[in-house]
Amino acid sequence: KHCFQKSTTTSLSYIVRDIALVCTVFYMGTQIQYAPSFALRCALWALYSVFQGFVFVGIWILAHECGHQAMFDNGAANDTFGLIMHSFLGVPYFSWKYSHARHHRFTNHMEKDTAFVPAKKDDGMHLMSKVQDKVKAIFHMTEDAPIVSLIFLVGHQLIGWQAYMLFYASSGYKSLANFKDPRTTSNLSHYSPFSPIYLPSQRLAILVSDLGLIALCYGLYYATQVMGLTQVALLYGLPYLWVNHWLVAITYLHHNHGDAEHFEQGTWTFEKGALATVDRDFGFVGRELFHGIIEFHVVHHLFPRIPFYHAEEATGAIQPMLGKKYIRDNTSFLKALWRAWTQHQYVVDHETKPGVLVWAK
């Protein structure tokens, strides 16, 4: 019971801390232009982009927690802070909140999960499956060349997030909230109030999310008038690209593991899907800047309204009860990403469990 209790003071302290970090790192970034040499400026911009990217992801995760109503007891407070923080990072808050809720509801369901639904061999079950099949055909023809795998992985990390937001890529073919026809593949944008991703009753909230993004665009435009396009691109654009990378990497690895099963309609249950989630370790950055979303994700899927600052304690409480059902992988994060990308291409039927699919070996 203690782990479910939210503290307004604690939640606000994390928000204030992360905003202060963003401002501090931003100010340091504005001083890079005064470095005495071009080489030093390049090195400092690289360092700035990486660290500010980490801090931006922390802001993103706090907004994600607001979407789960896990930061404050008051729903309006959650949505207000979540809308502001996600809009700052170019995320349509309510749009993401609604589709992400369906991911939690149908985790690892082969038809109804909303993201990273794996392909079956010789079968396209995703929305946009024709495009994906062409990409995968090229990949399979060249998969033995590490450089080709790396190029595809970099592309996945850089544009995967926007591909999902614009085209609902990698989602299950029955995952639409307003689903009518399995062949419907038009207007699958998170930014459209009329997308079948949402119910008609949710359209106004989607419009509010879009207004938040319009405010961001105006803010960036104003900043370019004051600071110049190059400076804004360096101060905001570079960290934004790192956010794209980390979001895709983190979510991709949450349910991508040799022991994480996927399920057909007849065998899926909420418990099975939630437990097909992987806890990993990302050191100081994961625990302190990413708020433990990598380290304690299993408990988040079982109880998404537990505040992140209680997730470690809650994990310690449930892990003994889960026994072998609990999946934890201590492989280094980037190594695990490379392994998943190169080895987990599609799923096949489990040899002894009907309706259960495992990664092909």
Secondary structure as GFF3:
##gff-version 3
##sequence-region A 1 361
A	DSSP	three_ten_helix	2	4	.	.	.	ID=ss1
A	DSSP	alpha_helix	8	30	.	.	.	ID=ss2
A	DSSP	three_ten_helix	32	34	.	.	.	ID=ss3
A	DSSP	alpha_helix	38	67	.	.	.	ID=ss4
A	DSSP	alpha_helix	75	88	.	.	.	ID=ss5
A	DSSP	alpha_helix	93	105	.	.	.	ID=ss6
A	DSSP	alpha_helix	129	142	.	.	.	ID=ss7
A	DSSP	alpha_helix	146	167	.	.	.	ID=ss8
A	DSSP	three_ten_helix	200	202	.	.	.	ID=ss9
A	DSSP	alpha_helix	203	227	.	.	.	ID=ss10
A	DSSP	alpha_helix	229	232	.	.	.	ID=ss11
A	DSSP	pi_helix	233	237	.	.	.	ID=ss12
A	DSSP	alpha_helix	238	254	.	.	.	ID=ss13
A	DSSP	beta_strand	262	263	.	.	.	ID=ss14
A	DSSP	alpha_helix	270	275	.	.	.	ID=ss15
A	DSSP	beta_strand	278	279	.	.	.	ID=ss16
A	DSSP	alpha_helix	283	284	.	.	.	ID=ss17
A	DSSP	pi_helix	285	289	.	.	.	ID=ss18
A	DSSP	alpha_helix	297	302	.	.	.	ID=ss19
A	DSSP	three_ten_helix	308	310	.	.	.	ID=ss20
A	DSSP	alpha_helix	311	322	.	.	.	ID=ss21
A	DSSP	three_ten_helix	323	325	.	.	.	ID=ss22
A	DSSP	beta_strand	327	328	.	.	.	ID=ss23
A	DSSP	alpha_helix	333	343	.	.	.	ID=ss24
A	DSSP	beta_strand	347	349	.	.	.	ID=ss25
A	DSSP	beta_strand	356	359	.	.	.	ID=ss26
###
